[in-house]
Amino acid sequence: MRSPGPSTPLVAIDAVAIDTETTGLDIRTARLIQFGAVRIHGGAVLHREHMNALVDPGIPIPAQASKIHGITAEHLVGAGDFSTLAPDMEAFLGGAILIGHTIAYDIAILRREYQLAGRKWTEPRTIDVRLLARLTAEAGPHDDIESICSAFGIEIKNRHSAIGDAVAAAEAFVALIPHLRARGIRTLAELETAARTRAEQDGRTAGGLVVPEVPPAADPTRTLIKVDSFPYRHRVRDVMSTPPVIAPGTTTLQEAMALLLQKRVSSVIVTSAQHGLGIITERDVLRATATGGTAALAAPIDDIATRPLLTVDEDAFVYRAIGRMDRLAIRHLAVIDRDGVVVGALTTRNLLRHRATTAMVLGDQIDSAPDVPALAKAWAQLPHMARMLLEEEVDARLVSSVISSEICAVARRAALMAERRLADAGRGGPPVDYALMVLGSAGRGESLLAADQDHAIVYAEGEPDGPADQWFAALGEEISNILDAVGIPFCKGGVMSKNAAWRMSRARWLETIDRWVRRQRPEDLLNVDIFFDAVGVHGSLSLAEGLLDHAYDEGRRTHSFIKLLSENARGARVPLTLFRNLKTDSDGRIDLKMHGLFPLVAGARVLAIKHGVRARATPGRLQALADLGLVGESKGADLIEAHRTILTAMLTQQLLDGEQGIRLSSRVAPGRLNERTRAALTRAVTAIETMTDLVSEGRF
């Protein structure tokens, strides 16, 4: 079993809960007499996957010990010694993280048994549910297994038997996960850090979470240091064959063969009013003629077309197409635009030199995740991907675009799961057309790893708190809960579709946008900042695009609105000292989102609204403004470079913090940067003053 990486969400950890019964409590002399274990997968206890074995200790069992666990010499008749048990135990554990209550004792017992048996011992990673209960204080002042289980309504069966106590520890761990998440402890690394800190506060390390030192070369998340970065740099539209070859289903096989030869392609998209879209490939032609002979040449291609037509979005990164082909074991994908129209074809020939790897299948793992734990496990691979790309010197802006793409994909998958949950609960499907929108930095394509939730719903029609709104309120609640469980936490500002302010009919959204633009209340500025970077990710995307078109048109026409946005963009202070050095807070860090990205992003946004630029990403907005002659070429280049430098610094810091179990944020420690990188960051922060000048009154 592969050891989980530091960014793995707790709900996605594959682990085994264990417990031991022994001849006594003194670890120097006690011997193992019973071993129990049960598997944990996907945030659930797999009760059927368990191990329960008696062990002959080779010494008498004290009567006092038998009174506790009820095991006597008679029970051990026919039981083997530890050397007999060890191979089966190792096969069951498989290198998994071990979970237990006061697990340090169980590990000490196993360690001694290995020494006595002359077997090689490898220190496992362990989690103690007693310490987790202390971290959450859910069990109150008591941390014994009975109190912990009682706090969560868990019935302990067969108490003081190894399997009974192992199951109790497993169920307690699963119950504690959401409470840990509520306290910002979401990943394995964050749990390890919190546990160490608590153990130090308690004045001891035994009984906590034990993590052996792992050298970087042995870190399982570094198994792929080099990666072909092409699939992350390019979109499907860059490599697809276009236009696609399309033929009606009534076309004969012979006519289709002529098309394949004439167009020099390997597939034909098949249209049929009765059956919908399908595809035939060279292999289908060969298979049909081999089976039916020359008579098959006169048959319509509708008879051999493969359906449903498997597709990929033209805006998707190439690695997502590679992952999909690899999972489905196919050689062809149709390429569609945002309206679902087939605009090209993608084949393994297009992607010959870009073979699927573990990292490349991430996108498809998200798209095909059957449940929340699987989605969380896929999401946990994102830091590994980001680190590999940075090590390949891929531009941080491209990396942030990849991260944003996956945030949108996770939100889309969460919406599908939420729809299914409502249907399973007897509430049916969506009552009217709707679109889920991702807002803010992910909508711009500039999100990093410290993202929280920013999403909204627009539905075709319905009154506040009416039947449709109530259905979408439930949908938004499910979406928000799923994203939080996956590893994208609740938005502290409440920008989530479960809240009425971010879930409205199309008509009410238009009224809200008009109010934002025309009344210009200062408290609405944050909403405006987030909304103007929105992108539709699921449902009837035209509903989302229509709102954005209206917002940009109204915003551009309202000078007082532009003026207020400009004043807001100029309000941020650049973090420089009197001598033009980086100014840090007392903890030695700078909030580069507030004091770096905000003035740059907000300035580019207001200029884009003013001049009708519809690019979403900040570099695209700046380049478009430069092309219009509104930003000097040199200044535009400096600002685009400043954006890249700041994103690089933030992403690098987040990767480091994630590995160390520090909660991810936009705060960067310049003191940990080398002199060259620190100088580049200083230049970037200085360049932002240019943006402040550009949005000043009268400069545009």
C-alpha positions as CSV (number, residue, x, y, z in Angstrom):
1,M,0.0,0.0,0.0
2,R,1.4,3.4,-1.1
3,S,1.9,5.8,1.8
4,P,-0.3,8.9,1.5
5,G,1.3,12.2,0.7
6,P,1.2,15.1,3.2
7,S,-1.6,16.9,1.4
8,T,-4.0,13.8,1.6
9,P,-7.3,14.8,3.2
10,L,-8.0,12.8,6.3
11,V,-11.3,11.5,4.8
12,A,-9.2,10.0,1.9
13,I,-6.6,8.2,4.1
14,D,-6.4,4.4,3.7
15,A,-5.5,3.1,7.2
16,V,-5.9,0.2,9.5
17,A,-7.1,0.5,13.1
18,I,-5.3,-2.0,15.5
19,D,-5.4,-3.1,19.1
20,T,-3.5,-5.7,21.1
21,E,-4.3,-7.8,24.2
22,T,-1.3,-8.8,26.2
23,T,-0.1,-10.7,29.3
24,G,0.4,-7.4,31.2
25,L,0.9,-3.7,31.0
26,D,4.7,-3.5,31.4
27,I,6.0,-3.2,27.8
28,R,9.4,-4.6,29.0
29,T,7.9,-8.0,29.8
30,A,4.4,-8.2,28.3
31,R,3.7,-10.6,25.5
32,L,1.1,-10.4,22.7
33,I,-1.8,-12.9,23.0
34,Q,-4.4,-11.3,20.7
35,F,-4.1,-9.0,17.6
36,G,-7.1,-7.2,16.1
37,A,-7.3,-5.0,13.0
38,V,-9.9,-3.5,10.7
39,R,-9.5,-1.5,7.5
40,I,-10.5,2.1,7.0
41,H,-11.1,3.3,3.4
42,G,-12.7,6.4,2.1
43,G,-13.8,7.7,5.4
44,A,-15.6,4.5,6.4
45,V,-14.9,1.5,8.5
46,L,-14.8,-1.7,6.3
47,H,-16.1,-4.1,9.0
48,R,-15.8,-7.1,6.7
49,E,-12.1,-6.5,6.1
50,H,-10.7,-7.3,9.5
51,M,-8.2,-9.6,11.2
52,N,-8.6,-11.2,14.6
53,A,-5.9,-13.7,15.8
54,L,-4.9,-15.3,19.0
55,V,-1.2,-15.8,19.7
56,D,0.6,-18.2,22.0
57,P,2.9,-16.0,24.1
58,G,5.0,-18.9,25.3
59,I,4.5,-17.8,28.9
60,P,1.7,-18.2,31.4
61,I,-1.1,-15.6,31.3
62,P,-1.5,-13.9,34.7
63,A,-4.9,-14.2,36.2
64,Q,-5.2,-10.5,36.6
65,A,-4.7,-10.0,32.9
66,S,-7.3,-12.7,32.1
67,K,-9.9,-10.9,34.2
68,I,-9.6,-7.9,31.9
69,H,-9.6,-9.5,28.4
70,G,-11.1,-12.9,29.3
71,I,-8.4,-14.8,27.5
72,T,-7.0,-17.9,29.3
73,A,-4.6,-20.7,28.4
74,E,-7.6,-22.8,27.2
75,H,-8.4,-20.2,24.5
76,L,-4.9,-20.4,23.1
77,V,-4.9,-24.2,22.5
78,G,-3.9,-24.6,18.8
79,A,-2.8,-20.9,18.4
80,G,0.6,-20.3,16.8
81,D,3.4,-18.1,18.1
82,F,4.1,-14.6,16.8
83,S,6.4,-15.9,14.1
84,T,3.4,-17.7,12.7
85,L,1.2,-14.6,12.9
86,A,3.6,-12.1,11.5
87,P,3.4,-12.9,7.8
88,D,-0.4,-12.7,7.7
89,M,-0.3,-9.5,9.8
90,E,2.2,-7.8,7.5
91,A,0.1,-8.8,4.5
92,F,-3.0,-7.3,6.0
93,L,-1.4,-4.1,7.2
94,G,0.5,-3.5,3.9
95,G,2.4,-0.5,5.1
96,A,-0.8,1.5,6.0
97,I,-1.0,4.2,8.6
98,L,-2.0,2.6,11.9
99,I,-4.7,4.0,14.1
100,G,-5.5,3.1,17.7
101,H,-6.3,4.4,21.1
102,T,-3.1,4.9,23.1
103,I,-1.5,3.3,20.1
104,A,2.1,3.9,21.4
105,Y,1.5,0.9,23.7
106,D,0.4,-1.4,20.9
107,I,3.4,-0.3,18.8
108,A,5.8,-1.0,21.7
109,I,4.4,-4.5,22.1
110,L,4.7,-5.2,18.4
111,R,8.2,-3.8,18.3
112,R,9.3,-6.1,21.1
113,E,7.6,-9.2,19.5
114,Y,9.6,-8.5,16.3
115,Q,12.8,-8.3,18.2
116,L,12.1,-11.5,20.0
117,A,11.2,-13.2,16.8
118,G,14.3,-11.9,15.0
119,R,12.3,-10.1,12.4
120,K,13.1,-6.7,10.8
121,W,11.0,-4.0,12.3
122,T,9.9,-0.8,10.4
123,E,8.4,2.0,12.5
124,P,4.9,2.7,11.1
125,R,3.1,6.0,10.8
126,T,0.5,6.1,13.6
127,I,-2.5,8.2,14.7
128,D,-3.8,8.1,18.2
129,V,-7.5,8.8,18.5
130,R,-7.0,9.8,22.1
131,L,-4.8,12.7,21.0
132,L,-7.3,13.6,18.2
133,A,-10.0,13.8,20.9
134,R,-7.9,16.3,22.8
135,L,-7.3,18.3,19.7
136,T,-11.1,18.7,19.2
137,A,-12.2,18.5,22.9
138,E,-15.2,16.6,21.6
139,A,-15.0,14.0,24.4
140,G,-14.9,16.7,27.1
141,P,-12.3,16.3,29.9
142,H,-12.0,12.5,29.5
143,D,-10.1,10.9,26.7
144,D,-10.6,7.2,27.4
145,I,-12.1,5.2,24.5
146,E,-15.4,4.8,26.3
147,S,-15.8,8.6,26.7
148,I,-14.8,9.3,23.1
149,C,-17.2,6.7,21.7
150,S,-20.0,7.9,24.0
151,A,-19.5,11.5,22.8
152,F,-20.3,10.2,19.2
153,G,-23.0,7.7,20.1
154,I,-20.7,4.8,19.2
155,E,-21.5,1.4,20.8
156,I,-18.4,-0.5,21.7
157,K,-18.9,-4.2,21.1
158,N,-16.7,-6.8,22.7
159,R,-14.8,-4.3,24.9
160,H,-11.3,-5.4,25.9
161,S,-11.1,-7.8,22.9
162,A,-8.5,-6.8,20.4
163,I,-11.0,-6.7,17.5
164,G,-13.7,-4.9,19.5
165,D,-11.3,-2.1,20.6
166,A,-9.8,-1.8,17.1
167,V,-13.3,-1.3,15.6
168,A,-14.1,1.3,18.3
169,A,-10.9,3.2,17.5
170,A,-11.7,3.1,13.8
171,E,-15.2,4.4,14.3
172,A,-14.0,7.1,16.6
173,F,-11.4,8.2,14.1
174,V,-14.0,8.5,11.3
175,A,-16.3,10.4,13.7
176,L,-13.6,12.8,14.6
177,I,-12.7,13.8,11.0
178,P,-15.4,16.5,10.5
179,H,-14.6,18.0,13.9
180,L,-10.9,18.2,13.0
181,R,-11.8,19.7,9.7
182,A,-13.9,22.4,11.5
183,R,-10.7,23.3,13.4
184,G,-8.7,23.7,10.2
185,I,-7.0,20.3,10.4
186,R,-7.8,18.8,7.0
187,T,-4.7,17.0,5.8
188,L,-2.3,14.4,7.1
189,A,0.5,17.0,7.3
190,E,-1.8,19.4,9.3
191,L,-2.7,16.6,11.6
192,E,0.9,15.6,12.2
193,T,1.8,19.2,13.0
194,A,-1.1,19.7,15.3
195,A,-0.4,16.4,17.1
196,R,3.2,17.2,17.6
197,T,2.3,20.6,19.0
198,R,-0.3,19.1,21.4
199,A,2.1,16.4,22.5
200,E,4.7,19.0,23.3
201,Q,2.1,21.0,25.2
202,D,1.3,17.8,27.1
203,G,5.0,17.4,27.9
204,R,5.4,14.1,26.2
205,T,5.6,12.5,22.8
206,A,4.4,9.0,23.6
207,G,0.8,8.3,22.8
208,G,0.7,10.9,20.0
209,L,1.1,10.7,16.3
210,V,4.4,9.2,15.4
211,V,5.9,10.1,12.0
212,P,9.4,8.7,11.2
213,E,11.8,11.1,9.5
214,V,11.6,10.4,5.8
215,P,14.4,11.6,3.5
216,P,13.3,13.6,0.5
217,A,14.3,10.8,-1.9
218,A,12.1,8.3,-0.2
219,D,9.0,10.7,0.0
220,P,6.3,8.8,-2.0
221,T,5.0,12.1,-3.4
222,R,8.3,12.7,-5.1
223,T,8.3,9.5,-7.2
224,L,7.9,11.5,-10.3
225,I,10.3,14.4,-10.2
226,K,10.4,15.0,-13.9
227,V,7.3,15.4,-15.9
228,D,6.6,16.2,-19.5
229,S,5.1,19.7,-19.1
230,F,3.6,19.9,-22.6
231,P,0.2,18.6,-21.5
232,Y,0.0,21.3,-18.8
233,R,1.1,24.1,-21.0
234,H,-1.3,23.5,-23.9
235,R,-5.1,23.2,-24.3
236,V,-6.9,20.6,-26.3
237,R,-7.7,23.2,-29.0
238,D,-3.9,23.5,-29.6
239,V,-3.5,19.9,-30.7
240,M,-6.9,18.7,-32.0
241,S,-7.6,18.0,-35.6
242,T,-10.1,20.5,-37.0
243,P,-12.6,20.8,-38.6
244,P,-14.0,17.4,-37.6
245,V,-15.2,15.0,-40.3
246,I,-18.9,14.6,-39.9
247,A,-21.3,12.3,-41.8
248,P,-25.0,11.3,-41.5
249,G,-25.8,7.9,-40.2
250,T,-27.2,6.9,-43.6
251,T,-23.7,7.2,-45.2
252,T,-22.6,3.8,-46.4
253,L,-19.5,2.1,-45.0
254,Q,-17.8,2.4,-48.4
255,E,-18.5,6.1,-48.5
256,A,-17.1,6.5,-45.0
257,M,-13.9,4.7,-46.0
258,A,-13.5,7.1,-48.9
259,L,-13.9,10.0,-46.4
260,L,-11.2,8.6,-44.1
261,L,-8.8,8.3,-47.0
262,Q,-9.7,11.6,-48.6
263,K,-9.5,13.6,-45.3
264,R,-6.5,11.6,-44.0
265,V,-8.3,11.1,-40.6
266,S,-8.9,8.0,-38.5
267,S,-12.5,8.7,-37.4
268,V,-15.8,10.1,-38.6
269,I,-18.4,11.7,-36.3
270,V,-21.8,10.2,-37.1
271,T,-25.1,12.2,-36.8
272,S,-28.5,10.6,-36.4
273,A,-31.8,12.2,-35.5
274,Q,-32.9,9.0,-33.9
275,H,-29.8,7.9,-32.1
276,G,-27.8,11.1,-31.6
277,L,-24.1,11.6,-32.1
278,G,-21.7,8.6,-32.4
279,I,-18.3,7.8,-33.9
280,I,-16.7,5.3,-36.2
281,T,-13.0,4.7,-36.5
282,E,-10.6,2.8,-38.8
283,R,-10.8,-0.2,-36.4
284,D,-14.6,-0.2,-36.7
285,V,-14.3,-0.3,-40.5
286,L,-11.8,-3.1,-40.4
287,R,-13.9,-5.1,-37.9
288,A,-17.1,-4.6,-40.0
289,T,-15.5,-5.7,-43.2
290,A,-13.8,-8.6,-41.5
291,T,-17.1,-9.8,-40.1
292,G,-19.5,-9.0,-43.0
293,G,-17.3,-9.1,-46.0
294,T,-18.0,-7.0,-49.1
295,A,-21.7,-6.9,-48.2
296,A,-20.9,-4.7,-45.2
297,L,-19.7,-1.9,-47.5
298,A,-23.3,-1.1,-48.4
299,A,-24.5,-1.0,-44.8
300,P,-25.2,2.4,-43.1
301,I,-22.5,3.5,-40.7
302,D,-25.3,4.1,-38.1
303,D,-25.2,0.4,-37.6
304,I,-21.6,0.3,-36.4
305,A,-21.3,3.7,-34.7
306,T,-20.2,3.7,-31.1
307,R,-22.4,5.7,-28.7
308,P,-22.6,7.7,-26.6
309,L,-20.0,10.0,-28.2
310,L,-17.2,10.5,-25.7
311,T,-16.0,14.1,-25.6
312,V,-13.5,16.6,-24.1
313,D,-13.8,20.4,-23.9
314,E,-11.6,22.4,-26.3
315,D,-10.5,24.6,-23.4
316,A,-9.4,21.6,-21.3
317,F,-5.7,21.1,-20.7
318,V,-4.2,18.3,-22.7
319,Y,-3.4,16.3,-19.6
320,R,-7.1,15.9,-18.9
321,A,-7.7,14.4,-22.4
322,I,-4.8,12.0,-21.8
323,G,-6.2,10.9,-18.5
324,R,-9.6,10.3,-20.0
325,M,-8.3,8.2,-22.9
326,D,-6.1,6.2,-20.5
327,R,-9.0,5.4,-18.1
328,L,-11.5,4.5,-20.8
329,A,-8.9,2.7,-22.9
330,I,-9.9,4.6,-26.1
331,R,-8.0,6.2,-28.9
332,H,-10.4,8.9,-30.0
333,L,-12.3,11.8,-28.4
334,A,-14.6,14.3,-30.0
335,V,-13.8,17.9,-29.0
336,I,-16.7,20.2,-28.1
337,D,-17.0,24.0,-27.4
338,R,-18.8,25.5,-24.4
339,D,-22.1,25.1,-26.3
340,G,-21.6,21.4,-26.8
341,V,-20.9,21.7,-30.5
342,V,-18.3,19.3,-31.9
343,V,-15.4,21.4,-33.2
344,G,-12.6,18.9,-33.6
345,A,-11.3,15.4,-33.0
346,L,-8.5,14.2,-30.7
347,T,-6.6,11.0,-31.3
348,T,-3.7,9.1,-29.8
349,R,-1.8,10.3,-32.9
350,N,-2.2,13.9,-31.7
351,L,-0.9,12.9,-28.3
352,L,1.7,10.2,-29.2
353,R,4.6,11.8,-27.3
354,H,2.4,12.6,-24.3
355,R,1.9,9.3,-22.6
356,A,-0.4,9.1,-19.5
357,T,1.3,9.2,-16.1
358,T,0.1,9.2,-12.6
359,A,0.0,13.0,-12.5
360,M,-1.7,13.3,-15.9
361,V,-4.8,11.2,-14.9
362,L,-5.6,13.6,-12.1
363,G,-8.2,15.5,-14.1
364,D,-10.0,12.4,-15.1
365,Q,-9.9,11.0,-11.6
366,I,-11.8,14.1,-10.5
367,D,-14.3,13.8,-13.4
368,S,-15.0,10.1,-12.6
369,A,-14.8,10.2,-8.8
370,P,-17.8,8.1,-7.5
371,D,-17.9,9.6,-4.1
372,V,-16.5,12.2,-1.8
373,P,-13.5,10.3,-0.5
374,A,-12.4,9.4,-4.1
375,L,-12.8,13.1,-5.0
376,A,-10.8,14.1,-2.0
377,K,-8.0,11.7,-2.9
378,A,-7.9,13.0,-6.4
379,W,-7.8,16.6,-5.1
380,A,-5.0,15.8,-2.8
381,Q,-2.7,15.1,-5.8
382,L,-2.9,18.7,-6.8
383,P,0.1,20.0,-4.7
384,H,2.2,17.2,-6.1
385,M,1.3,18.2,-9.6
386,A,2.0,21.9,-8.9
387,R,5.4,21.0,-7.3
388,M,6.5,18.9,-10.3
389,L,5.5,21.7,-12.7
390,L,7.4,24.3,-10.8
391,E,10.5,22.0,-10.7
392,E,10.2,21.8,-14.5
393,E,10.2,25.6,-14.5
394,V,6.7,25.9,-15.8
395,D,5.4,29.5,-15.4
396,A,3.5,29.8,-12.1
397,R,0.6,31.5,-14.1
398,L,0.2,28.3,-16.0
399,V,0.3,26.3,-12.8
400,S,-2.4,28.5,-11.3
401,S,-4.5,28.1,-14.4
402,V,-4.2,24.3,-14.0
403,I,-5.2,24.6,-10.3
404,S,-8.1,26.8,-11.2
405,S,-9.2,24.3,-13.9
406,E,-9.3,21.5,-11.3
407,I,-11.2,23.7,-8.8
408,C,-13.8,24.2,-11.4
409,A,-13.8,20.5,-12.2
410,V,-14.2,19.6,-8.5
411,A,-17.1,22.1,-8.2
412,R,-18.8,20.6,-11.3
413,R,-18.4,17.1,-9.8
414,A,-19.7,18.2,-6.5
415,A,-22.8,19.6,-8.2
416,L,-23.4,16.3,-9.9
417,M,-23.0,14.4,-6.6
418,A,-25.3,16.9,-4.9
419,E,-28.0,16.5,-7.6
420,R,-27.8,12.7,-7.1
421,R,-28.1,13.1,-3.3
422,L,-31.3,15.2,-3.7
423,A,-32.7,12.7,-6.2
424,D,-31.9,9.8,-3.8
425,A,-33.7,11.7,-1.1
426,G,-36.9,11.8,-3.2
427,R,-36.6,15.5,-4.2
428,G,-36.2,14.9,-7.9
429,G,-34.0,16.7,-10.3
430,P,-33.5,20.5,-10.9
431,P,-37.0,22.1,-11.2
432,V,-35.7,24.6,-13.8
433,D,-32.5,25.2,-15.8
434,Y,-29.6,26.5,-13.7
435,A,-25.9,27.2,-13.8
436,L,-23.3,26.8,-11.1
437,M,-20.7,29.6,-11.2
438,V,-17.2,29.6,-9.7
439,L,-16.2,33.1,-8.7
440,G,-13.0,35.0,-7.8
441,S,-9.5,33.8,-8.5
442,A,-10.5,30.4,-9.7
443,G,-12.9,32.0,-12.1
444,R,-10.0,34.2,-13.4
445,G,-7.8,31.1,-13.7
446,E,-5.4,32.4,-11.1
447,S,-6.2,30.3,-8.0
448,L,-3.4,28.8,-5.8
449,L,-3.5,26.0,-3.3
450,A,-5.0,28.0,-0.4
451,A,-8.4,28.4,-2.2
452,D,-11.6,28.4,-0.3
453,Q,-15.1,28.2,-1.8
454,D,-16.5,31.0,-4.0
455,H,-19.5,29.8,-5.9
456,A,-23.0,30.9,-6.9
457,I,-26.1,29.6,-8.6
458,V,-28.4,31.3,-11.1
459,Y,-31.6,29.5,-12.0
460,A,-34.0,30.3,-14.8
461,E,-37.0,31.5,-12.8
462,G,-38.6,31.3,-9.4
463,E,-39.3,33.5,-6.3
464,P,-37.2,33.8,-3.2
465,D,-37.9,30.9,-0.9
466,G,-40.3,29.5,-3.5
467,P,-40.3,25.8,-4.5
468,A,-37.4,26.2,-7.0
469,D,-35.4,28.4,-4.6
470,Q,-35.8,25.8,-1.8
471,W,-34.6,23.0,-4.1
472,F,-31.5,25.1,-5.1
473,A,-30.9,26.0,-1.5
474,A,-30.7,22.3,-0.7
475,L,-28.4,21.8,-3.7
476,G,-26.1,24.7,-2.6
477,E,-25.9,23.2,0.9
478,E,-24.9,19.8,-0.5
479,I,-22.3,21.4,-2.9
480,S,-20.8,23.4,-0.1
481,N,-20.6,20.4,2.3
482,I,-19.1,18.2,-0.4
483,L,-16.4,20.8,-1.3
484,D,-15.6,21.3,2.4
485,A,-15.2,17.6,2.9
486,V,-13.0,17.3,-0.2
487,G,-10.6,19.9,1.0
488,I,-11.9,23.2,-0.3
489,P,-13.1,24.9,2.9
490,F,-16.2,27.0,3.5
491,C,-15.8,30.7,2.4
492,K,-15.4,32.8,5.6
493,G,-17.3,35.6,3.8
494,G,-20.2,33.3,3.0
495,V,-19.8,33.5,-0.8
496,M,-21.5,30.1,-1.4
497,S,-24.6,29.1,-3.2
498,K,-26.2,27.7,-0.1
499,N,-26.6,31.3,1.0
500,A,-29.5,33.3,-0.5
501,A,-27.3,36.2,-1.5
502,W,-25.4,34.0,-3.9
503,R,-28.4,31.9,-5.1
504,M,-31.0,33.7,-7.2
505,S,-33.2,33.6,-10.3
506,R,-31.9,35.2,-13.4
507,A,-34.3,38.2,-12.9
508,R,-33.1,38.8,-9.4
509,W,-29.5,38.5,-10.4
510,L,-30.0,41.2,-13.0
511,E,-31.6,43.4,-10.4
512,T,-28.7,42.7,-7.9
513,I,-26.1,43.6,-10.6
514,D,-27.9,46.8,-11.4
515,R,-28.0,47.7,-7.7
516,W,-24.2,47.0,-7.4
517,V,-23.4,49.2,-10.4
518,R,-25.8,52.1,-9.8
519,R,-25.9,52.4,-6.0
520,Q,-22.2,51.7,-5.4
521,R,-22.4,50.9,-1.7
522,P,-18.9,50.3,-0.4
523,E,-20.0,47.1,1.2
524,D,-20.9,45.7,-2.2
525,L,-17.4,46.2,-3.6
526,L,-16.2,42.8,-2.4
527,N,-19.2,41.2,-4.2
528,V,-18.4,43.0,-7.4
529,D,-14.7,42.0,-7.2
530,I,-15.6,38.4,-6.9
531,F,-18.6,38.3,-9.4
532,F,-16.8,40.0,-12.3
533,D,-14.4,37.1,-12.4
534,A,-17.1,34.5,-12.5
535,V,-17.2,31.5,-14.9
536,G,-20.0,29.0,-15.4
537,V,-18.9,25.4,-14.7
538,H,-22.0,23.3,-14.7
539,G,-25.5,23.4,-16.0
540,S,-26.9,25.8,-18.6
541,L,-23.8,27.9,-19.0
542,S,-25.6,30.5,-21.2
543,L,-27.4,31.6,-18.0
544,A,-24.0,32.5,-16.4
545,E,-22.6,34.1,-19.5
546,G,-25.7,36.2,-19.9
547,L,-25.2,37.6,-16.4
548,L,-21.6,38.4,-17.1
549,D,-22.4,40.2,-20.3
550,H,-25.0,42.3,-18.5
551,A,-22.6,43.1,-15.7
552,Y,-19.8,44.3,-18.0
553,D,-22.2,46.3,-20.2
554,E,-23.8,48.1,-17.3
555,G,-20.5,48.6,-15.5
556,R,-18.8,50.1,-18.5
557,R,-21.7,52.6,-19.0
558,T,-21.7,53.8,-15.4
559,H,-18.9,56.3,-14.7
560,S,-19.6,56.6,-11.0
561,F,-19.2,52.8,-10.7
562,I,-15.8,52.8,-12.4
563,K,-14.7,55.7,-10.2
564,L,-15.6,53.8,-7.0
565,L,-13.8,50.7,-8.2
566,S,-10.8,52.8,-9.1
567,E,-10.7,54.3,-5.6
568,N,-10.9,50.8,-4.1
569,A,-8.0,49.6,-6.3
570,R,-5.9,52.5,-5.2
571,G,-6.5,51.9,-1.5
572,A,-4.1,49.0,-0.9
573,R,-0.7,49.9,0.5
574,V,2.4,48.6,-1.1
575,P,4.5,46.7,1.6
576,L,7.8,48.6,1.2
577,T,9.9,50.3,3.9
578,L,11.3,53.8,3.6
579,F,14.4,52.4,2.0
580,R,12.3,50.4,-0.5
581,N,12.8,47.0,1.2
582,L,10.1,44.5,1.7
583,K,8.1,45.3,4.9
584,T,7.0,42.2,6.9
585,D,4.7,41.7,9.8
586,S,5.8,40.6,13.2
587,D,5.8,36.9,12.1
588,G,8.3,37.8,9.3
589,R,5.6,37.3,6.5
590,I,3.8,39.5,4.0
591,D,0.3,39.0,2.9
592,L,0.9,39.1,-0.9
593,K,-2.7,38.7,-1.7
594,M,-3.7,41.8,0.1
595,H,-0.6,43.9,-0.6
596,G,0.5,42.4,-3.9
597,L,-2.2,40.7,-6.0
598,F,-5.2,42.8,-4.9
599,P,-4.0,46.2,-6.3
600,L,-2.8,44.5,-9.4
601,V,-5.9,42.3,-10.0
602,A,-8.4,45.0,-9.0
603,G,-6.6,47.6,-11.2
604,A,-6.6,45.4,-14.2
605,R,-10.2,44.5,-13.6
606,V,-11.5,48.1,-13.4
607,L,-9.5,49.0,-16.6
608,A,-11.0,46.0,-18.4
609,I,-14.5,46.9,-17.4
610,K,-13.9,50.5,-18.4
611,H,-12.6,49.6,-21.9
612,G,-14.7,46.6,-22.7
613,V,-12.0,44.0,-22.3
614,R,-13.6,40.6,-21.7
615,A,-10.4,38.6,-20.9
616,R,-10.8,37.0,-17.4
617,A,-7.2,36.4,-16.4
618,T,-5.1,39.4,-15.2
619,P,-2.3,38.9,-17.7
620,G,-4.8,38.7,-20.5
621,R,-6.4,41.9,-19.3
622,L,-3.1,43.7,-19.1
623,Q,-2.0,42.5,-22.5
624,A,-5.3,43.5,-24.1
625,L,-5.0,47.0,-22.5
626,A,-1.5,47.3,-23.8
627,D,-2.7,46.2,-27.3
628,L,-5.3,49.0,-27.2
629,G,-2.5,51.5,-26.3
630,L,-4.0,52.2,-22.9
631,V,-1.0,50.8,-21.0
632,G,2.5,51.4,-22.2
633,E,4.2,48.3,-23.6
634,S,7.0,48.6,-21.1
635,K,4.7,49.2,-18.1
636,G,2.4,46.4,-19.2
637,A,5.3,43.9,-19.4
638,D,6.5,45.0,-16.0
639,L,3.1,44.4,-14.5
640,I,2.7,41.0,-16.1
641,E,6.1,40.0,-14.8
642,A,5.2,41.3,-11.4
643,H,2.0,39.2,-11.4
644,R,4.1,36.1,-12.3
645,T,6.7,36.8,-9.6
646,I,4.1,37.2,-6.9
647,L,2.2,34.1,-7.9
648,T,5.5,32.1,-7.9
649,A,6.4,33.3,-4.4
650,M,3.0,32.5,-3.0
651,L,2.7,29.1,-4.6
652,T,6.3,28.1,-3.5
653,Q,5.4,29.1,0.1
654,Q,2.2,27.2,0.0
655,L,3.9,24.0,-1.2
656,L,6.4,24.4,1.6
657,D,3.8,25.1,4.2
658,G,1.6,22.2,3.0
659,E,4.5,19.8,3.5
660,Q,5.1,21.1,7.0
661,G,1.5,21.0,8.0
662,I,1.2,24.7,8.2
663,R,-2.3,26.0,7.2
664,L,-2.1,27.4,3.7
665,S,-2.5,31.1,3.2
666,S,-1.4,34.0,1.0
667,R,1.4,35.0,3.5
668,V,4.9,34.6,2.3
669,A,8.2,34.7,4.4
670,P,10.7,36.7,2.3
671,G,13.5,35.9,4.7
672,R,13.4,32.3,3.5
673,L,14.0,33.3,-0.1
674,N,17.4,33.6,-1.7
675,E,18.8,37.0,-2.4
676,R,17.9,36.9,-6.1
677,T,14.3,35.8,-5.6
678,R,13.8,38.4,-2.8
679,A,15.1,41.1,-5.1
680,A,12.7,40.0,-7.9
681,L,9.8,40.1,-5.4
682,T,10.8,43.6,-4.3
683,R,10.8,44.7,-7.9
684,A,7.4,43.1,-8.4
685,V,5.9,44.9,-5.4
686,T,7.5,48.2,-6.5
687,A,6.0,47.8,-10.0
688,I,2.5,47.6,-8.6
689,E,2.7,51.3,-7.8
690,T,2.5,51.7,-11.6
691,M,-1.0,50.1,-11.5
692,T,-2.1,52.6,-8.8
693,D,-1.1,55.4,-11.1
694,L,-2.9,53.9,-14.0
695,V,-6.3,53.7,-12.2
696,S,-5.9,57.2,-10.8
697,E,-8.6,59.7,-11.7
698,G,-8.3,61.0,-15.3
699,R,-5.6,58.5,-16.4
700,F,-8.0,56.4,-18.4
